[in-house]
Amino acid sequence: MLGAVIGGVLALTAAPVALSAMGFTGAGIAASSIAAKMMSASAIANGGGVAAGSLVATFQSVGAAGLSTSSNIILGTAGAILGALF
């Protein structure tokens, strides 16, 4: 039971921290970050723009606004299941 709680909490706290560390911030994509490199590669692959709904666009949306309630529930549940298994 304790493993499930720890797993759920870790999943909910680690995702925003990881995205921020990659450069997906509330103020936009950080210069010279992994996010900037991902954005550049995506723009080159799509003829100069980042496609809506792409991984880069989704990560930036989460970095700027946070996860939705349903995403938090899914992520927390997945973390709890993994935590319970270990």
Buried (B, 14 or more C-beta within 10 A) or exposed (E): EEBBEBBBBBBBEEBBEEBBEBBBBEEBBBEEBBBBEBBEEBBEEEEEEBEEEBEBBEBBBBBBEBBEEEEBEEBBBEBBBBBBEE
